[in-house]
Structure formats: C-alpha cells, structure tokens
Amino acid sequence: MISIRKYLDGTRDAAAAEAPRPRSVPKDGDLLSLCLEAYRTALSGIGRASVDACPAVGSAFAKTLAAIEESVAANPSPEAVAAADSNVQTEVENWGRATARHYRQKAAEVKEILLAMARTAESVGDRDYRCALQLNQVTENLKSIASLDDISQIRLSIEKSASDLKSSVDRMTADGKAMLDRLQAQLAGFEARLAEAEQIASCDALTRLRSRLWMETQIEQRITAAKPFCIALLDLDGFKHVNDEHGHLTGDDILKQFAAELKSACRATDLVGRWGGDEFLVLLDCHATQAGAQIERVRKWVCGSYSITRESGTLKLPVLASIGLAEFAPGETMKQLLQRADAAMYANKHAVRVGNARQGA
C-alpha cells in the first residue's frame, strides 16, 4: 500500500527519528524473502514513477514491470531473478528511448506551432506590401487626373482608378480570407493535440480517474479561493494480499473496477482521482454534514464483492475501503488538510479491525 504518510513525511518526532530502532538479524531464508520483496517493491515503484514522468509512455512500461515482478514472485529462484534483472535492464533502456522520442516529438510540435505563426506573420506582411503597392498606383492615377483638360479623359481615368481600387480591395479580402482559413485549420489541429496532451497528463493511466497532480491543483485552487470544501481519502483494505495471492494483473483489474464504481457513485460536481497505489481521493464542494452523507452513500455502493474473469474461471473477491473525511479549515495548508484526512482514514481502519476482532471473539 502506498500510504499518504509518505507524502506527509517529516512530521515524525525528531527525537524518535534520531534513535535507531533495534532490528533482529534475519535468517538466510528470511533474508532472501526480504530481498525479493524489496526487489518487487522497487519494480513497482519504478513503474509508478515512469507513469508520473511520462504518462503517454510509462503505462505500458509499468505493466511490463508488473509482469516481471509476478514472474519473480511465482519462481523465486536465482535463475529467474537473473533473467528478470536482464529483462528489467532492457525494458528500462527501451523506456528511456521511447520517452526521449516522445518528448522530441512534443518539442517538434511546439516548433511547428511557432513556425506556423511566423509563416502567417510573414504572409500577412507580404500581402500588405502588395496591397500597398497597388493602392499607391491607384493614388498616382488619381493625381494624374488633375493635369487632364479633356472631360472624357478625366472620366475614363476615374473609372479605371475606381476599377483598380476595387480590384485591390477584392484581392485583399480574398487573400485575407484564405490566410484566415489556413490559420484556423492549423489552430484547430494544434488545439486538438493540446487537448489530448492535457487529457493524458491529467488522468491516471490505469484507472482513467484524475491524476494526483491534477487533484492537488484543484485543492490548491479552492484553498486560495477560501471556498468551503471537503476531501475524502479512500484506502482499500488488504489490497496487498490481493496482489500477493492473485497477482498484480488481478490487482489492477480490481483497481479499475473500483475506480469505475467510485466514479459512478459520486455526483457530477464531485472530483474523483487516484491518489496512488490503492488510495483514492474525492473532492466535494460542500460542508462536512453534506459530504458525510454523500461519502456514506458512496461507501455502501463501492464496497462489496467484485468479479474477476480469468482463464480458470470467475474469481470473486470482497473489497472494502477505509475512508477518512476532512473539511477545509480556513488558514490551513493542503498538507495539514491531508494529514487530518489521513488520520481519519487510519482511525476508521483501526475501528473496523477492532470490531472484526470482537466479532471473532
């Protein structure tokens, strides 16, 4: 479980931090298990970091690392670990090259936008120069009329000057419209690419909910505006056991299903995001009383049995979530608000464990 406590690092007592905790020396078998667990955790962390660094490329890389992690868990032999290490090295190199290509492409698109703007400005300048020459010619024709004595010649000269003037204005209008049409078409294409890039950056690759960074931005905006709002932090209970017992692909399926149920249970005005790992965050633009009733309804909706389709058949797994709700207090920071939601969530988790223990007794 990726706890929000990592995000709130630094709040522990300094004296406790200075005092080293006694650790027992593990046996050889335990040491191997610890090393394998640390290796698997590192692979998961690398996968999540790759998604944060480049969502467009990191999602596939994270899935590949998850598959390698599962192969190590299924066959924890030296040969399997060596093969996994070689695969990881190859995949990291491939991901690095793919990420570099992705950002080079984005840089090229920005360059294309700048060049299009420059070409447009140049075209406008050329058009204005041509039109200025044409208008200057018309002006010279009109000046020459003053030196004419024959009325018929004056009339012909005026008619020609008027015709030339109308032709110049028509060409200016046609050139301007064609240029505007080209520019609008280019801008439409650039806007579509920008919207797609923003959508990818603001969404979690696995669940398609909003990303943590996007949710943090929304929280900061509400704090700045001093508007009343609440946040609810949801943490799936026992999710690590699901990954260890049934594999990360099953865990990913659970996360995607849970995210879809959470999204459908929330109101259109509620913002829903994946906070990290098996944690989700809901932002509600209301006071605690209304938010509490809404979150209780969400709890009843999202908690229950989830079905996973596998080659061996359908697997049903119970999914429960601990929820911590906190209302923004004027003057507090986002970190302080998250601390209170985190504390409320762990208090809820502890109360459930105590209640289950009493029922078992």
C-alpha positions in Angstrom: 0.0 0.0 0.0 1.4 3.4 -1.0 0.4 5.5 2.0 -0.2 9.1 2.0 2.1 9.2 5.0 5.0 9.2 2.5 3.6 12.4 1.2 3.4 13.8 4.7 6.9 12.8 5.5 8.7 14.9 8.1 6.0 15.1 10.7 7.6 12.4 13.0 9.1 13.4 16.3 12.8 14.3 15.8 14.0 12.5 18.9 12.3 9.3 17.8 14.0 9.7 14.4 17.4 10.0 15.9 17.1 6.9 18.0 17.7 3.8 15.8 15.2 1.0 16.1 16.6 -2.3 17.1 16.3 -4.9 14.3 16.6 -8.6 14.5 19.1 -10.3 12.3 17.0 -12.4 9.7 17.9 -16.0 8.9 19.1 -16.8 5.5 15.7 -17.8 4.2 14.1 -14.7 5.7 16.9 -12.6 4.2 16.1 -14.0 0.7 12.4 -13.3 1.2 13.2 -9.7 2.3 15.5 -9.1 -0.7 12.9 -10.5 -3.1 10.2 -8.4 -1.5 12.4 -5.3 -1.8 13.2 -6.1 -5.4 9.5 -6.4 -6.2 8.7 -3.2 -4.4 11.4 -1.4 -6.3 10.0 -2.6 -9.6 6.5 -1.4 -8.6 8.0 2.0 -7.6 9.9 2.3 -10.9 6.7 1.6 -12.8 4.7 4.2 -10.9 7.4 6.8 -11.3 7.6 6.2 -15.0 3.9 6.9 -15.3 4.3 10.2 -13.4 7.3 11.1 -15.5 5.6 10.4 -18.9 2.0 9.1 -18.8 2.0 8.5 -22.6 4.8 6.0 -22.4 5.0 5.0 -18.8 1.8 3.0 -18.7 3.0 0.2 -20.9 6.4 0.2 -19.2 4.7 -0.2 -15.7 2.6 -3.1 -17.0 5.7 -4.8 -18.3 7.5 -4.4 -14.9 4.4 -5.7 -13.1 4.6 -8.9 -15.3 8.3 -9.3 -14.5 7.5 -8.8 -10.8 4.9 -11.5 -10.9 7.3 -13.9 -12.7 9.8 -13.4 -9.8 7.1 -14.0 -7.2 6.0 -17.2 -9.0 9.5 -18.6 -9.3 11.9 -17.0 -6.7 15.0 -18.9 -8.0 18.4 -17.3 -8.7 18.0 -18.1 -12.4 14.6 -16.4 -12.5 15.9 -13.3 -10.7 18.9 -13.1 -13.1 16.6 -13.4 -16.1 14.3 -10.8 -14.6 17.2 -8.4 -14.0 18.3 -8.7 -17.6 14.7 -8.1 -18.8 14.4 -5.1 -16.5 17.6 -3.6 -17.8 16.4 -4.0 -21.4 13.0 -2.6 -20.6 14.4 0.5 -18.8 16.6 1.2 -21.8 13.6 0.9 -24.1 11.5 3.1 -21.9 14.3 5.7 -21.8 14.5 5.8 -25.6 10.7 5.8 -26.0 10.4 8.7 -23.5 13.1 10.7 -25.3 11.3 10.1 -28.6 8.0 11.2 -27.1 9.4 14.5 -25.8 11.3 15.1 -29.0 8.0 14.8 -30.8 6.4 17.2 -28.5 9.2 19.7 -28.9 8.8 19.3 -32.7 5.1 20.1 -32.4 5.8 23.2 -30.4 8.4 24.2 -33.1 5.8 23.6 -35.8 3.4 25.9 -34.0 6.0 28.7 -33.8 6.9 28.2 -37.4 3.3 28.4 -38.5 2.8 31.6 -36.5 6.0 33.0 -38.2 4.8 32.0 -41.7 1.4 33.6 -41.0 3.0 36.8 -39.9 5.3 36.8 -43.0 2.3 36.1 -45.3 0.4 39.0 -43.8 3.3 41.3 -44.3 3.7 40.2 -47.9 0.0 40.7 -48.6 0.0 44.2 -47.0 3.1 45.1 -49.1 1.5 44.0 -52.3 -1.7 45.8 -51.5 0.2 49.0 -50.6 1.9 49.0 -54.0 -1.5 48.6 -55.7 -3.0 51.4 -53.7 0.0 53.6 -54.4 -0.6 53.0 -58.1 -4.2 54.0 -57.8 -3.2 57.1 -55.9 -0.8 58.1 -58.7 -3.5 57.6 -61.3 -5.9 59.8 -59.3 -3.2 62.5 -59.1 -2.7 62.4 -62.8 -6.3 63.3 -63.3 -5.6 66.8 -62.1 -3.4 67.5 -65.1 -6.1 66.4 -67.7 -8.2 69.0 -69.5 -10.4 66.7 -71.5 -13.5 65.8 -69.6 -13.8 62.5 -71.4 -10.2 61.6 -70.5 -10.9 62.5 -66.9 -13.9 60.3 -66.8 -12.0 57.3 -68.3 -9.2 57.8 -65.8 -11.5 57.9 -62.8 -13.3 54.8 -64.0 -10.0 53.0 -64.4 -8.8 54.1 -61.0 -12.0 53.0 -59.4 -11.8 49.6 -61.1 -8.2 49.2 -59.9 -9.1 50.2 -56.4 -12.0 47.7 -56.3 -9.7 45.0 -57.7 -7.1 45.7 -55.0 -9.7 45.6 -52.2 -11.1 42.4 -53.6 -7.7 40.8 -53.7 -7.0 41.9 -50.1 -10.3 40.4 -49.0 -9.7 37.1 -50.8 -6.1 36.8 -49.6 -7.1 37.6 -46.0 -9.9 35.1 -46.0 -7.7 32.3 -47.4 -5.0 33.1 -44.9 -7.5 33.1 -42.1 -8.9 29.8 -43.2 -5.5 28.2 -43.2 -4.6 29.7 -39.8 -7.9 28.5 -38.3 -7.3 25.0 -39.7 -3.8 24.9 -38.2 -5.1 26.2 -34.9 -7.8 23.6 -34.8 -5.2 20.9 -35.2 -3.0 22.3 -32.6 -5.9 22.7 -30.1 -6.8 19.1 -30.6 -3.3 17.9 -29.9 -3.0 20.2 -26.9 -6.4 18.9 -25.5 -5.2 15.3 -26.0 -1.9 16.0 -24.2 -3.7 17.7 -21.3 -6.1 14.8 -21.0 -3.3 12.3 -20.8 -1.4 14.4 -18.3 -4.4 15.0 -16.1 -5.6 11.3 -15.9 -4.3 8.2 -14.2 -3.1 5.8 -16.8 -4.6 2.7 -15.1 -8.0 3.8 -13.8 -8.7 6.8 -16.1 -9.6 8.9 -13.0 -7.9 12.2 -12.4 -4.2 12.1 -11.6 -2.8 13.0 -8.2 -1.1 16.2 -9.6 -4.4 17.4 -11.1 -6.2 16.8 -7.8 -3.6 18.7 -5.9 -4.0 21.6 -8.2 -7.8 21.6 -7.6 -7.3 21.5 -3.8 -4.8 24.4 -4.0 -7.3 26.5 -6.1 -10.0 26.0 -3.5 -7.7 26.9 -0.7 -6.7 30.1 -2.5 -10.3 31.0 -3.1 -11.2 30.1 0.6 -14.2 28.2 -0.6 -15.8 25.5 1.6 -14.9 22.0 0.6 -14.1 18.6 1.9 -11.8 15.8 0.9 -12.3 12.1 1.4 -9.4 9.7 1.3 -10.2 6.0 0.5 -7.8 3.2 1.1 -8.6 -0.4 0.0 -8.3 -2.8 2.9 -6.0 -5.8 2.5 -5.1 -4.9 -1.1 -1.5 -6.1 -0.7 -2.9 -9.6 0.0 -4.8 -9.5 -3.3 -1.5 -8.7 -5.2 0.5 -11.3 -3.4 -2.2 -14.0 -3.6 -3.6 -13.4 -7.1 -1.0 -11.3 -8.9 -0.8 -7.7 -10.0 -2.9 -8.1 -13.1 -5.8 -9.2 -10.8 -5.0 -6.2 -8.5 -5.1 -3.9 -11.5 -8.4 -5.2 -12.5 -9.8 -4.6 -9.0 -8.5 -1.0 -9.1 -10.1 -0.3 -12.4 -13.4 -1.8 -11.3 -13.3 0.1 -8.0 -12.5 3.3 -9.8 -15.4 2.9 -12.2 -17.8 2.2 -9.3 -16.4 5.1 -7.3 -16.9 7.5 -10.3 -20.4 6.3 -10.9 -21.3 6.7 -7.2 -20.1 10.2 -6.9 -22.1 13.3 -8.0 -21.3 15.2 -11.2 -19.9 18.0 -9.0 -17.5 15.7 -7.1 -13.9 15.4 -8.4 -12.5 11.8 -8.2 -8.9 10.9 -8.5 -6.4 8.1 -7.8 -4.1 9.3 -5.1 -1.5 6.5 -5.5 -1.4 2.7 -5.2 -4.7 1.6 -3.7 -5.7 5.0 -2.4 -8.3 7.3 -4.0 -9.4 10.8 -3.2 -12.7 12.6 -3.6 -13.1 16.3 -3.5 -16.5 17.6 -2.5 -17.6 21.2 -2.8 -19.8 21.3 0.3 -19.6 21.4 4.1 -18.9 18.3 6.2 -22.5 17.5 7.0 -23.5 17.1 3.4 -20.2 15.5 2.5 -20.5 12.9 5.2 -23.9 11.8 4.0 -22.6 11.6 0.4 -19.5 9.6 1.4 -21.6 7.1 3.4 -23.7 6.5 0.3 -20.5 6.0 -1.7 -19.2 3.6 0.9 -22.3 1.4 0.6 -22.0 1.5 -3.2 -18.4 0.7 -3.8 -17.8 -1.9 -1.0 -18.8 -5.4 -1.8 -17.9 -8.4 -4.0 -16.0 -7.8 -7.3 -15.8 -10.4 -10.0 -12.5 -11.1 -11.9 -12.6 -13.1 -15.1 -9.7 -15.4 -15.5 -8.8 -18.4 -17.7 -9.6 -20.8 -14.8 -13.0 -19.2 -14.3 -14.6 -16.3 -12.4 -12.9 -15.2 -9.2 -15.0 -13.2 -6.7 -13.1 -11.1 -4.2 -14.5 -8.9 -1.3 -13.4 -5.3 -1.5 -13.7 -3.0 1.5 -12.4 0.5 1.9 -11.4 2.7 4.9 -12.4 6.3 4.4 -11.2 9.5 6.1 -13.2 12.7 5.6 -11.8 16.2 6.4 -13.4 19.6 5.9 -11.1 22.5 4.9 -10.5 24.9 7.8 -9.6 28.5 6.8 -5.9 29.2 7.2 -4.7 25.6 7.0 -2.4 24.3 4.2 -3.1 21.4 1.9 -0.6 19.3 3.8 -2.5 19.9 7.1 -5.8 19.1 5.5 -4.4 15.8 4.1 -2.9 15.0 7.5 -6.4 15.2 9.0 -8.0 13.1 6.3 -5.2 10.5 6.6 -5.6 10.4 10.4 -9.4 9.9 10.0 -8.9 7.2 7.4 -6.5 5.2 9.7 -8.8 5.7 12.6 -11.6 4.2 10.5 -9.3 1.3 9.5 -8.4 0.6 13.2 -12.0 0.8 14.3 -13.0 -1.8 11.7 -10.2 -4.1 12.8 -11.2 -3.8 16.4 -14.8 -4.5 15.5 -13.9 -7.6 13.5 -11.8 -8.9 16.3 -14.6 -8.5 18.8 -17.0 -10.3 16.5 -14.4 -13.1 16.0 -14.1 -13.4 19.8 
